[in-house]
Amino acid sequence: MTKQDFSLPPGTHTVAFGMGDLNGIMRGKRIPATHWDTICESGNALSIALLALDMTSDVWDTPYVNFDNGYPDMHMFPLTKPVASPWEEGVAFCLARAEGMDHKPVPIDPRGALAEQVKRAADMGYEVKTGTELEFYLLDPETLQPRDQGIQVYSLARAAEMEHVLGPIRQQINELGIPIEQSNPEYAPGQVEVNIRYDEALKSADQVIMFRSLVKKLAHVHGYLASFMAKPFIDQSGSGFHVHYSLWKDGKNAFADGGKLNQTGKSFLAGIKNHMAEIALAGSTTPNAYRRRQPYTFCPINNSWGYDNRTVGLRVIEGADNAVRVEKRDASADCNPYYLLACDIAAGLDGIEQGMDPGEPCLGNGYELEDAEPLPADLAAAVALAKDSELMTRVMGEDRKTILIQQAERELEFIAQQVTPVEIERYLRNL
């Protein structure tokens, strides 16, 4: 096996070096270039707590890392070749992988859950390819409000007005090796969508981790706060994470037959459909994420499927053989891509192994279907389903699943303990 090249670009003085945490947030360290050879050889030590802390960096006792075992170390090693940052002269950017002090994979590393499902697919003769679409908001960092007005989705005039920040996001992230296909204004002030070209599933998830981190950095450079929060404004569009799935075999799309979705594709679709409700926690991990799940918002409320239909949970796209795919539309932009893809792929592969059939497609308005299984409408319901989910236990393992559920329950408790501004406005003076 050829040794991978992790050499630094000429002129590098610092390496921004990190990996995805429990929530898919990229965390790590900045390494002097003079120390890089040592990092490549011996790794960089940091606490395993990185994989068991919430989005605010709070920690709690988890099954694998806790106060009783002292929050021990793991090591980060380079996973991708360092690439020069177009906006920080002398700084290179590098994604890391986790390794335990025993030189084995870290059992609570979310990336490992997806790697296992990718291997499972390979053992079945398939390569899983995924394309990702992420929506996010560009906001004023002081007011936390959009700077533009109106929705004007897909408007090229509005796109031109945002080009001073979206242009660099497309171009410079492309230069860093993440293939951006397109960007467009979305259905709310300050909201945009960026699509990343499809690739092998593990690489695709890695790119999402890096993309979100790089977008935040680039937005800051241009005077914006970028937020992937699922529903920052109750009266505006939520931010989704749509994933396009296909399986490939011998260089050909295993879902396609004459430009149509074949039985293999339908069985994969059926597997996801049948497990979609119970794995909802993998794609929507906070109470806020479930505020997206409302009828007529282009966020699905059930597990319906259909052809080129944006009211359903699973949208089939046909055309040329290499374009045939299944789009899953329920996840929030702030979820962990490793857990989302791992659970979806596992469900789809179960569908193939068991010869599942998805039933009849929805030919109309998916929001009005009465026989489709509803998706959880709040985090508590999603947690209850996840606790009983054999699939999530099998895919994530007990420790990973427990940590994700613990975080969700902590978020539910935190929100429940707040008195909101709306309550003050409605009740304080009037009751």
DRENZA-702711 format. One record per residue (C-alpha): residue in one letter; x, y, z; residue number from 1. Coordinates in Angstrom, 2 decimals. Layout:
DRENZA-702711
a|X|Y|Z|NUM
...
This chain:
DRENZA-702711
m|0.00|0.00|0.00|1
t|1.42|3.38|-1.02|2
k|2.15|5.69|1.89|3
q|-0.11|8.75|1.79|4
d|1.49|12.12|1.19|5
f|0.83|14.58|4.03|6
s|3.53|17.07|3.06|7
l|2.76|20.75|3.54|8
p|2.29|23.28|0.74|9
p|5.29|25.58|0.21|10
g|5.27|28.59|2.53|11
t|3.13|26.95|5.24|12
h|3.82|28.13|8.79|13
t|0.66|26.78|10.51|14
v|-1.67|23.80|10.02|15
a|-5.33|24.09|11.07|16
f|-5.87|20.48|12.09|17
g|-9.14|18.99|13.36|18
m|-11.91|16.40|13.19|19
g|-15.67|16.16|13.61|20
d|-17.07|15.93|17.14|21
l|-20.36|14.50|18.46|22
n|-22.32|17.15|16.55|23
g|-20.13|17.20|13.45|24
i|-18.41|20.43|14.56|25
m|-14.77|20.50|13.50|26
r|-12.53|20.81|16.54|27
g|-8.77|20.52|16.87|28
k|-5.61|22.57|17.10|29
r|-3.31|24.86|15.14|30
i|0.07|23.24|14.65|31
p|3.35|25.03|13.79|32
a|4.73|23.70|10.49|33
t|8.02|22.97|12.26|34
h|6.20|20.34|14.34|35
w|4.22|18.77|11.49|36
d|6.55|15.82|10.81|37
t|6.22|14.78|14.45|38
i|2.40|14.98|14.20|39
c|2.41|12.77|11.11|40
e|4.60|10.23|12.87|41
s|3.23|10.23|16.41|42
g|-0.10|12.06|16.27|43
n|-1.39|14.92|18.38|44
a|-2.85|14.17|21.81|45
l|-6.13|15.63|23.00|46
s|-8.96|14.46|25.24|47
i|-11.51|11.93|24.03|48
a|-13.99|14.39|25.56|49
l|-13.96|16.03|22.11|50
l|-16.26|13.18|21.04|51
a|-18.58|13.50|24.05|52
l|-19.34|17.18|24.51|53
d|-22.30|19.24|23.36|54
m|-22.42|22.20|21.00|55
t|-21.59|24.58|23.86|56
s|-18.55|22.44|24.86|57
d|-20.23|21.24|28.05|58
v|-19.30|17.72|29.22|59
w|-21.06|15.13|31.36|60
d|-20.38|11.57|32.50|61
t|-20.80|9.26|29.52|62
p|-20.29|5.47|29.38|63
y|-16.93|5.69|27.60|64
v|-15.37|8.91|28.87|65
n|-16.14|10.39|32.28|66
f|-14.76|11.75|35.54|67
d|-14.08|8.25|36.87|68
n|-11.61|7.48|34.08|69
g|-10.25|11.03|33.99|70
y|-11.25|11.98|30.44|71
p|-8.20|10.28|28.88|72
d|-6.42|11.17|25.67|73
m|-6.65|9.98|22.10|74
h|-4.48|11.00|19.16|75
m|-5.30|12.86|15.95|76
f|-3.47|11.82|12.79|77
p|-3.80|13.49|9.38|78
l|-6.50|12.01|7.15|79
t|-6.34|14.37|4.17|80
k|-3.40|16.05|2.51|81
p|-2.98|19.59|3.92|82
v|-4.20|22.25|1.51|83
a|-3.21|25.94|1.52|84
s|-5.95|28.28|2.74|85
p|-6.79|30.86|0.04|86
w|-7.72|33.48|2.68|87
e|-5.00|32.89|5.31|88
e|-1.52|33.17|3.90|89
g|0.80|30.51|5.26|90
v|-2.02|28.44|6.82|91
a|-2.85|24.93|5.58|92
f|-6.08|23.06|6.37|93
c|-6.17|19.35|7.22|94
l|-8.86|16.91|8.37|95
a|-7.79|14.48|11.08|96
r|-8.74|10.96|12.09|97
a|-8.95|9.65|15.65|98
e|-6.82|6.86|17.06|99
g|-6.81|5.55|20.62|100
m|-3.69|5.34|22.74|101
d|-3.81|1.60|21.93|102
h|-3.53|2.54|18.21|103
k|-7.03|1.23|17.57|104
p|-10.12|3.16|16.39|105
v|-11.86|5.16|19.13|106
p|-15.15|3.34|19.82|107
i|-17.19|6.56|20.17|108
d|-15.83|8.24|17.03|109
p|-18.91|9.00|14.87|110
r|-16.86|8.51|11.71|111
g|-16.34|4.88|12.61|112
a|-20.08|4.18|12.46|113
l|-20.21|5.29|8.83|114
a|-16.97|3.49|7.94|115
e|-18.55|0.23|9.11|116
q|-21.61|0.68|6.87|117
v|-19.43|1.61|3.90|118
k|-17.49|-1.63|4.47|119
r|-20.74|-3.56|4.78|120
a|-21.84|-2.20|1.40|121
a|-18.46|-3.10|-0.10|122
d|-18.80|-6.66|1.22|123
m|-22.15|-6.78|-0.65|124
g|-20.36|-5.59|-3.80|125
y|-21.47|-1.94|-3.71|126
e|-19.85|1.46|-3.45|127
v|-22.14|3.99|-1.79|128
k|-22.15|7.46|-3.32|129
t|-23.84|10.45|-1.77|130
g|-24.43|14.04|-2.79|131
t|-25.18|16.61|-0.10|132
e|-27.17|19.84|-0.09|133
l|-26.92|22.13|2.91|134
e|-28.92|25.25|3.68|135
f|-27.64|27.90|6.09|136
y|-28.07|31.53|7.10|137
l|-25.63|34.42|6.63|138
l|-26.34|36.89|9.43|139
d|-25.06|40.10|10.95|140
p|-22.79|38.94|13.82|141
e|-23.98|41.74|16.12|142
t|-27.75|41.71|15.57|143
l|-27.97|38.00|14.58|144
q|-30.45|39.11|11.88|145
p|-30.28|38.90|8.06|146
r|-28.92|41.94|6.27|147
d|-31.14|41.47|3.22|148
q|-34.93|41.34|2.91|149
g|-37.46|39.22|1.08|150
i|-37.34|35.61|-0.03|151
q|-36.71|35.79|-3.80|152
v|-35.56|32.17|-3.97|153
y|-33.24|31.41|-6.95|154
s|-33.18|35.11|-7.87|155
l|-30.01|35.90|-9.83|156
a|-30.34|39.53|-8.80|157
r|-30.32|38.54|-5.13|158
a|-27.51|36.07|-5.83|159
a|-25.45|38.93|-7.27|160
e|-26.10|41.01|-4.15|161
m|-24.71|38.15|-2.02|162
e|-21.84|37.30|-4.37|163
h|-19.28|39.16|-2.25|164
v|-19.58|36.36|0.30|165
l|-21.09|33.45|-1.66|166
g|-18.54|33.80|-4.47|167
p|-15.59|33.15|-2.14|168
i|-17.51|30.31|-0.46|169
r|-17.91|28.58|-3.83|170
q|-14.54|29.39|-5.30|171
q|-12.19|29.16|-2.35|172
i|-13.75|26.04|-0.84|173
n|-13.44|24.49|-4.30|174
e|-9.73|25.38|-4.19|175
l|-9.47|23.48|-0.92|176
g|-10.65|20.32|-2.68|177
i|-14.37|20.24|-1.83|178
p|-16.20|20.21|-5.20|179
i|-18.98|22.79|-4.99|180
e|-21.55|22.36|-7.75|181
q|-23.66|25.46|-7.20|182
s|-25.13|27.98|-4.78|183
n|-28.42|29.85|-4.71|184
p|-30.45|32.14|-2.46|185
e|-33.03|30.19|-0.49|186
y|-36.56|30.83|0.73|187
a|-35.80|33.35|3.50|188
p|-33.81|36.56|4.06|189
g|-30.18|35.64|4.62|190
q|-30.67|31.98|3.72|191
v|-28.64|30.23|1.02|192
e|-28.02|26.71|-0.21|193
v|-24.77|25.16|-1.44|194
n|-24.54|21.75|-3.13|195
i|-21.47|19.51|-2.91|196
r|-20.86|17.07|-5.78|197
y|-21.57|13.42|-5.05|198
d|-18.71|11.14|-4.03|199
e|-17.97|8.02|-2.01|200
a|-20.06|8.23|1.16|201
l|-17.28|8.46|3.76|202
k|-15.46|11.12|1.74|203
s|-18.75|12.94|1.24|204
a|-19.40|13.08|5.00|205
d|-15.83|14.24|5.61|206
q|-16.44|17.04|3.14|207
v|-19.56|18.15|5.04|208
i|-17.52|18.38|8.27|209
m|-14.89|20.50|6.52|210
f|-17.42|22.52|4.51|211
r|-19.39|23.75|7.51|212
s|-16.20|24.72|9.32|213
l|-14.80|26.52|6.27|214
v|-18.08|28.35|5.60|215
k|-18.02|29.71|9.14|216
k|-14.41|30.86|8.73|217
l|-15.04|32.48|5.34|218
a|-18.23|34.15|6.52|219
h|-16.30|35.66|9.43|220
v|-13.64|36.98|7.05|221
h|-16.39|38.79|5.12|222
g|-18.16|40.15|8.20|223
y|-20.94|37.57|8.56|224
l|-21.99|34.88|11.00|225
a|-22.82|31.65|9.19|226
s|-25.30|29.44|11.04|227
f|-26.45|25.92|10.19|228
m|-29.00|26.01|13.03|229
a|-32.12|24.17|11.91|230
k|-34.75|26.86|12.59|231
p|-33.28|30.20|13.71|232
f|-36.45|32.17|12.88|233
i|-39.86|30.67|13.60|234
d|-41.56|32.58|10.76|235
q|-38.90|31.77|8.15|236
s|-37.66|28.72|6.32|237
g|-35.67|26.12|8.23|238
s|-32.28|24.85|7.08|239
g|-32.26|21.29|5.78|240
f|-29.63|18.69|4.90|241
h|-30.77|16.74|1.83|242
v|-28.79|13.63|0.91|243
h|-28.85|11.93|-2.52|244
y|-28.06|8.19|-2.39|245
s|-26.97|5.75|-5.07|246
l|-25.09|2.43|-5.06|247
w|-22.49|1.63|-7.70|248
k|-21.15|-1.70|-8.94|249
d|-18.46|-2.27|-11.58|250
g|-18.50|1.42|-12.42|251
k|-22.25|1.52|-13.05|252
n|-25.18|2.86|-11.05|253
a|-26.81|-0.18|-9.44|254
f|-30.07|1.77|-8.99|255
a|-30.56|2.46|-12.70|256
d|-32.24|0.53|-15.47|257
g|-32.77|2.57|-18.62|258
g|-32.82|5.80|-16.63|259
k|-35.45|4.46|-14.20|260
l|-35.16|3.36|-10.56|261
n|-34.84|-0.43|-10.61|262
q|-35.76|-3.00|-7.98|263
t|-32.42|-2.68|-6.18|264
g|-33.03|1.05|-5.85|265
k|-36.61|0.48|-4.72|266
s|-35.49|-2.01|-2.07|267
f|-32.89|0.46|-0.78|268
l|-35.61|3.13|-0.74|269
a|-37.97|0.77|1.10|270
g|-35.38|0.07|3.77|271
i|-34.95|3.75|4.52|272
k|-38.72|4.30|4.36|273
n|-39.42|1.53|6.85|274
h|-36.83|2.82|9.35|275
m|-37.17|6.54|8.70|276
a|-39.12|7.42|11.84|277
e|-37.02|5.39|14.27|278
i|-33.70|6.88|13.03|279
a|-34.97|10.48|12.99|280
l|-32.68|11.38|15.91|281
a|-29.62|10.81|13.70|282
g|-30.71|13.67|11.43|283
s|-32.44|16.01|13.90|284
t|-30.71|16.15|17.27|285
t|-32.05|19.28|19.04|286
p|-35.50|20.50|20.10|287
n|-35.10|23.33|17.61|288
a|-34.63|20.88|14.71|289
y|-38.22|19.68|15.07|290
r|-39.58|23.19|14.58|291
r|-38.77|22.62|10.89|292
r|-41.17|19.71|10.69|293
q|-44.35|21.53|9.70|294
p|-46.77|20.88|6.80|295
y|-46.24|22.83|3.59|296
t|-42.69|23.89|4.49|297
f|-40.83|21.52|2.12|298
c|-39.70|19.63|5.21|299
p|-41.37|16.19|5.26|300
i|-43.69|15.13|8.06|301
n|-43.99|11.45|7.09|302
n|-42.12|8.64|5.33|303
s|-43.93|8.95|1.99|304
w|-42.03|8.61|-1.27|305
g|-42.58|9.75|-4.84|306
y|-41.04|10.67|-8.15|307
d|-39.68|14.23|-8.34|308
n|-42.02|15.29|-5.56|309
r|-40.82|17.78|-2.92|310
t|-43.73|17.14|-0.53|311
v|-42.52|13.64|0.39|312
g|-39.76|12.36|2.65|313
l|-38.02|10.33|-0.06|314
r|-37.82|11.82|-3.55|315
v|-36.78|9.66|-6.49|316
i|-34.86|11.40|-9.27|317
e|-34.54|9.72|-12.67|318
g|-32.90|10.59|-15.99|319
a|-29.57|9.38|-17.33|320
d|-28.39|6.18|-15.67|321
n|-25.67|7.97|-13.72|322
a|-28.24|10.44|-12.34|323
v|-30.80|7.96|-10.92|324
r|-30.89|8.34|-7.14|325
v|-32.96|8.60|-3.97|326
e|-33.06|11.92|-2.11|327
k|-33.81|11.85|1.63|328
r|-35.15|15.22|2.76|329
d|-35.85|15.15|6.50|330
a|-32.51|15.95|8.19|331
s|-31.46|19.31|9.60|332
a|-28.37|21.16|8.41|333
d|-26.78|21.03|11.86|334
c|-26.74|17.24|12.34|335
n|-23.73|14.93|12.36|336
p|-23.26|13.69|8.75|337
y|-21.55|10.48|9.87|338
y|-24.55|9.36|11.94|339
l|-27.07|10.53|9.36|340
l|-25.44|8.66|6.48|341
a|-24.59|5.59|8.56|342
c|-28.18|5.06|9.70|343
d|-29.66|5.77|6.26|344
i|-27.23|3.44|4.48|345
a|-27.76|0.67|7.04|346
a|-31.52|0.95|6.58|347
g|-31.15|0.90|2.79|348
l|-28.86|-2.13|2.82|349
d|-31.33|-3.93|5.09|350
g|-33.94|-3.20|2.44|351
i|-31.83|-4.83|-0.26|352
e|-30.91|-7.86|1.85|353
q|-34.55|-8.43|2.81|354
g|-36.01|-7.67|-0.62|355
m|-38.25|-4.91|0.71|356
d|-40.75|-3.07|-1.47|357
p|-41.70|0.56|-0.79|358
g|-45.31|0.24|-1.90|359
e|-47.04|2.72|-4.19|360
p|-45.51|6.17|-4.71|361
c|-47.28|9.36|-3.69|362
l|-48.63|11.02|-6.83|363
g|-49.93|14.15|-5.13|364
n|-49.50|16.11|-1.92|365
g|-47.47|14.08|0.56|366
y|-48.59|16.27|3.44|367
e|-52.17|15.04|3.02|368
l|-51.45|11.30|3.03|369
e|-53.23|9.45|5.80|370
d|-51.57|6.06|5.45|371
a|-47.92|7.20|5.58|372
e|-46.04|6.75|8.87|373
p|-45.56|10.13|10.58|374
l|-42.07|11.24|11.50|375
p|-41.46|12.35|15.11|376
a|-42.83|15.84|15.64|377
d|-40.58|16.62|18.60|378
l|-37.28|15.55|20.10|379
a|-38.84|13.57|22.96|380
a|-40.69|11.36|20.49|381
a|-37.52|10.86|18.43|382
v|-35.55|9.88|21.55|383
a|-38.21|7.33|22.52|384
l|-38.03|5.74|19.08|385
a|-34.23|5.79|19.09|386
k|-34.08|4.02|22.45|387
d|-36.11|1.15|21.01|388
s|-34.30|1.10|17.65|389
e|-32.38|-2.11|17.05|390
l|-31.01|-0.58|13.87|391
m|-29.51|2.45|15.66|392
t|-27.94|0.18|18.28|393
r|-26.50|-2.05|15.58|394
v|-25.14|0.88|13.54|395
m|-23.88|3.15|16.32|396
g|-23.11|0.71|19.11|397
e|-24.38|1.13|22.67|398
d|-21.89|3.81|23.73|399
r|-22.34|6.11|20.71|400
k|-26.11|5.77|20.84|401
t|-26.20|6.39|24.59|402
i|-24.11|9.56|24.26|403
l|-26.33|10.92|21.49|404
i|-29.47|10.17|23.52|405
q|-27.92|11.66|26.67|406
q|-27.20|14.88|24.80|407
a|-30.76|15.01|23.45|408
e|-32.24|14.49|26.90|409
r|-30.00|17.22|28.32|410
e|-31.19|19.61|25.60|411
l|-34.82|18.78|26.36|412
e|-34.25|19.46|30.07|413
f|-32.42|22.71|29.37|414
i|-35.18|24.06|27.13|415
a|-37.88|22.94|29.59|416
q|-36.21|24.93|32.36|417
q|-36.38|28.25|30.46|418
v|-38.99|30.98|30.67|419
t|-39.20|32.30|27.12|420
p|-39.63|35.94|26.03|421
v|-42.99|34.96|24.53|422
e|-44.22|33.77|27.93|423
i|-43.10|37.03|29.55|424
e|-44.84|39.08|26.86|425
r|-48.12|37.15|27.08|426
y|-48.43|36.44|30.76|427
l|-46.40|38.78|32.99|428
r|-48.61|41.86|32.68|429
n|-51.87|40.17|31.80|430
l|-52.18|37.47|34.45|431
